[in-house]
Amino acid sequence: MAGDPRLPSSSPDDGLEARLASVRTGIADAARAAGRSADDLTLIVVTKYHPASLVRALASLGVTDVGENRHQEAQSKAADLDDLGLTWHFVGQLQSKKARQVRRYAHVVQSLDRTSVVDAFAPTEAEPQPPVIDGFVQVNLTDDPGRGGVQPDDVEAMATRVLETGTIRLRGVMAVAPLDEEPRAAFARLRTISERVVALAPGATDISAGMSGDYADAVLEGATHLRIGTAITGNRPAAP
Ligand SMILES: *Cc1c(COP(=O)(O)O)cnc(C)c1O
């Protein structure tokens, strides 16, 4: 995809456009290998720790979906970039008490991993008809219960809880591949977990999986949403 000719030539591109193009090609290749259409895949560029200016540059290159993992940073960037009409995905661990604030700027919360967080989106006396947000149940694919996400056996209960809030549109499941396992095997498990969720919520067919190093495997196992950071943005600045 060509860059926006209106970008000032002094814009801090330093390879951003080339990296984005290369990932887009990689996604198209993976889709072809999987016998799928790249049109069915949503690329979310994870921009955490990067300045709003980088998100703006990405938008000028045609990026429509961005991911953030910290509430305050996401809130401030979304406010700065309100004019761009981006879809904001919250992908980090969420504190229950922040849920209602996240709902004001984020369109999708991908990290529903505890009943307390899900319940925080439910209507309250102060806000009886809150806006509806899209949500993914995050699944823990590792053996370590301390990692983010619900255990595979608990996914149906969590999905049911999400449906009961009436304020979260359940889109499907999200996961991060474990470090000590072939990502494709982990994503294959996620696919069977997704099938169980679809059995109880027929509309919740989305699968958010695949990051910079493993998105091709995720596409082969049915991912619909890819969350890609460093392969596009370059290295992240240190956490502020
Ligand atoms: C940071 C992050 C990503 C992107 O990771 P990269 O390896 O930089 O592509 C994806 N998903 C989540 C939940 C993240 O926190």
The ligand as an SDF file (V2000), in Angstrom:
LIG
                    3D

 15 15  0  0  0  0  0  0  0  0999 V2000
    2.1690   -6.6310   23.1820 C   0  0  0  0  0  0  0  0  0  0  0  0
    1.0820   -7.5740   22.8410 C   0  0  0  0  0  0  0  0  0  0  0  0
    0.9520   -8.0810   21.5390 C   0  0  0  0  0  0  0  0  0  0  0  0
    1.9240   -7.7710   20.4180 C   0  0  0  0  0  0  0  0  0  0  0  0
    3.1310   -8.4530   20.6190 O   0  0  0  0  0  0  0  0  0  0  0  0
    4.3140   -8.4270   19.5410 P   0  0  0  0  0  0  0  0  0  0  0  0
    5.1500   -9.5930   19.8960 O   0  0  0  0  0  0  0  0  0  0  0  0
    5.0090   -7.1230   19.7200 O   0  0  0  0  0  0  0  0  0  0  0  0
    3.6990   -8.5630   18.2030 O   0  0  0  0  0  0  0  0  0  0  0  0
   -0.1260   -8.9150   21.2750 C   0  0  0  0  0  0  0  0  0  0  0  0
   -1.0130   -9.2440   22.2330 N   0  0  0  0  0  0  0  0  0  0  0  0
   -0.9330   -8.7820   23.4870 C   0  0  0  0  0  0  0  0  0  0  0  0
   -1.9480   -9.1990   24.4920 C   0  0  0  0  0  0  0  0  0  0  0  0
    0.1250   -7.9390   23.8360 C   0  0  0  0  0  0  0  0  0  0  0  0
    0.2160   -7.4860   25.0850 O   0  0  0  0  0  0  0  0  0  0  0  0
  1  2  1  0
  2  3  1  0
  2 14  2  0
  3  4  1  0
  3 10  2  0
  4  5  1  0
  5  6  1  0
  6  7  2  0
  6  8  1  0
  6  9  1  0
 10 11  1  0
 11 12  2  0
 12 13  1  0
 12 14  1  0
 14 15  1  0
M  END
$$$$
